[in-house]
Amino acid sequence: MKHTPYDGSSKPFTIGLAQLDPDRWIEPDDQLQHYLSEKKLLLAQARGTVFAAADGTQDAQRELLGILVDYLPAAYPEIYRRDGDSMIVGGEPVPLDGDDPLAVSGSLVQDDLAIMQKTDDGWRLNAAYVAFPSSWSLAEKYGRTMNEIHGPVPGFEHGTRNAELIARMFDNLPPGRFVERFNWAVNVDGALHLPKSKSEGIAAGAIEMTEERTFIRIERQTLRKLPETGALVFTIRIYSDPLTMLRKRPDAAALAASFVEQLRALTLPQAAYKGLVSKRDGLIEALLTIAG
């Protein structure tokens, strides 16, 4: 477990942005080829489900690809090596001259990628390669403004202070500043590609949660502004680990206790949005056995 935002460092339903060292923008690990294989399969079998790009995004797509092609071999020379018109990724060549630069970019990293552009009515999601959505689909969000995307999120509706802060931050983010934030979710399935809806009704019935069948899904988001086109780029990296891994950590008791505190603090609408109405009691019970 690389990231544990349920330790209290990143509370749900807050903006929760933190300054990010540009050297840590992308974080490949020993699961890189597994992620890239799944992405390649999804792109081949269901391209329209995981990739979309509007006219007018080609310059931003090319700029992002150029940045990644420079950044990855410099930051991780043991993994990435440029070889003519290809990038050698863990020994496997990835052609860099595909029709859609954003699809090529997404074929280099474990992260999903999204490009937002400023329009008259706000920042709009105009291009994305999202293979591993966390209980949503690209079709739900593609072409929408940030206000529309955040409409269903409690506390982030249009006109709220959070919505205004996000719009201001997007407008004012300088190209040299990188930020990151985290989300967490709980599932009974550890799959990376998880497009099903997580939202529940507030009266959803309880289900049993065991350590073996409970997966903690962490979403690491980074945000930067491209210096030439001014587009915003989100990276979205998924980590999905069984709850049993939490017990193996030396700080397991403290993490479990903090997780319980966050779960209890959720309002009913917040728990319903995160799909936790049916899971919360069972998850708390499982965590308490770890907290001791």
N, C-alpha and C positions, 0 to 999 in steps of 0.2 A: 504494500500500500504506500504509494509515493506521496499522495496528498490526502489529508484528513480534515477537510473544512468544517466537519461537524464537531471539531474540537473547540468551537466557539469563535474561531478566527474569521468565519464567513457565514453570517447568519442568513437564513432564508428570507426572501422577500425584502432584501435591502440591495442597494446598488453595489456596494461592497468592492469597489475598484481599488486596486493597490498598484503602486508604481512597480514596473517590471524592468529588470536589467535586460537590455536588448540581446545580450549574449544568451539569455534563457528563453528567447522567443519560441523556439521549437525544441521539443524534448523527445527525440527518438530513444527507443529502448530495445531490449532483446525481443520484443514482440513485433518489431517493425514489419518483417516479411509477412507475418500472419495478417496484420491489418491491411497491408497493401494487396495481398492476395484476395481478401474479401472485397476490397474496394474495386479491384479490377473485374471481379466476377459480377458485382452489382452493376458496374458501368456497362458491361457487355450485355447483361441480361435485362436490365431495367433502367436504361440510361435516362429516360424521361422522368423516372421517379427520383433519381439522385442528382441529376444535373439539369440546370437551366441557366440561360444567359440571354439578356435582352440586347437588342441592337444598341450600340453606343457604349458597350462595356469592353470592347476589344482592347482599347488602349490601357485601361486599368488592369485587365487580365494579363496583358503582355508585361506591364510594369511589375506586377506581383511575381510573375514567373522569373523575370530577370533578377529581381531581388533574391528570390530563393536559390536560383542557380549560383549566385555569388556567395550567399550566406552559408548554405549547407556544407560545401566542401571546406570552407574556412573554419566553421564551427566544429564540424565532425569529420575530419579527414580520414578517420578510420572506417567511416561508413560510406561517405559520398566522394565520388571522384568524377570530374568532368572528362569526357572522352569525345571530342568532336561534337556531333549533334546529339549525343546521348549523355545521360547521367548514369554512372555506375552506382547502383544503390545496393550495398551489401553483396556485391559481386554480380548483381543482375542489371542489365542495361535497360534504361527507360528512355525512349526517344523523346527529344525536346521539341520536335517540329510538328506536333499534332495540330488539328484544326482549331481546337479550343484551348488556348493557353491555360485557362483555369483548370480544365480537366487534367492537363499535364502536371500542373502544380500539385493538384490533389493526389496524383500518382507517385509523388515523391515523399510524402509525409503521412504520418498516421492521423493527423488532424483533418477535420472537415474545414472547408473554406467558404467564406461568404463575403461578397463585395456589396457595400452600400454606397449610393451616390446621392448627393444633395439635389433635391428638386424643390419646386416652389412650395410644395406642401410638406416638406420635411425630408429626412433621410429615408431612402427607399432601397429595399433589397432587390437588386437588379441582376445579380449573378451569384450562383452558389453551386458547390459540389458537396452535398451532404449525404454521405453514405450511412452514417451512424446517428440518426436523430434520436433524441431521448423522448420517446412517446409523442412525436409529432411528425408531420410529413412536410416535405418541401413545398408541395402544392398549397398547403395552408398558409404559407408565409411569403412565397415568392411573389414579387411585384408589389408587395404591401409596404407601407411606411412603418417606421418604428412604432408610432402611436397605434397603428392597426395591429401590429404584431403583438404588442403588449396589452392590447385591450382586455383579454381574458384574465390577465394576471392581477390578483388582488393587490391593490395599492399602487398600481402602475397605469391605471386607466388614463385616457386623455384628460388633461386638465389638472391632474394630480401634481403635487410637488415633485415626486419622483420622475414623472414624465418630463416636466420642465427642466429638471436638473440634467437628465440624460441628453435632451436636445441641446442644451447649452454646452455640455461637455463635448458632444460630438462636433459642434461648430468650432469650439476653441482648442481642440486637441492639436498640438503642434506635431509635425511629422517626426520629430526626434524623440517623442515621448511614447513609451509603450506602457500599457496597463493590462492587468489581468484580474479575473474574478472567477469564483467557483460556484457551482450548483451541486447539490447532491439529491439522489433519489434512491428509492428502495424497490427492488423487483424480485420476483420469484424466478426470473430467467436472466442468465448472465450474457445473453446474446448482445453483440455490438449493434447490429441493425435492429432497432426496436421502434418501428413507426406507429405501433398501436397507441391509442389514446390512453393516458394515465389518469385523466380526470374521473372522478366518481361523484355520485350523489352524496349528500350529507347523511343519508340514512343507509349507506352501504353496509352490508353485514360483515362481521369480523371473519377473518380467515387465519388459519394457524400459520405461524412463522417459525421455522426451525433454522438453526444455524446453517445446516447443509443446503437448504433451499432458499436462503435469503442472500441476495446480492446487493452490495452497496455500489451504486453507480455514481462516479464522480465526473463532472463535466468541467474541464478547465478551459476557460475562454480567454483569449488575448485580443487586444484591440490596438490597431495602429493606423495612422493616416499615411497614404502613399504621397511622397513629396512632389511628384510631377503631376499626377491627375487629380490629387486631392480626394480620391475615393477612400472610404474606410474599409479596412480588412479585418474581419473576425477570423480567428482560428478557434476551432472547437475540438478539443481532444477528450476522448472518452477513456476512463479507467473503470473496469467492472471487476470487482473482487468479491468472493464469497465471504460471508460474515465470519466464517471459521478462521480466516486470515487475521481478523482483528484480535482474536484471542491469543495469537502467537506473538503479538507485539509486547515489548516490555512495559509500555504505557497503556496497555489494554484497558485496565480498570478506569483510569482517568478519562480515556477517550469514550468508553461506553457510558460513563456517568454524564459526560457533556452531551453525548448524542441523545440520551434520555431527556435531558433538560430542554434541548431544542425541540424534540418531538412533543413534549408536554406544552411548550409555549405556543405551538401553532394554533391559530383559531380554526374553527370548523371549516370555513370557506377555504382557508389556506391548505388545510389537510386534504380537503376534497380535490383541490386543484392539483396537488402533488400525488393524488391517488393513494393517500395514506389512511383514509377513514377506515378501510377494511383491515389495514395492516398495523395501525399504530399500537393498539393494545398488545398484540402478539409480539411486535418488535420490541417494545419496551420490556416485556417479560423476558425475552431472550437476552437483551442487553443487560438487564439487571443481574442475570446469572454470571455475566462477564465482569460487571462492575464489583461484584462481591458484597 
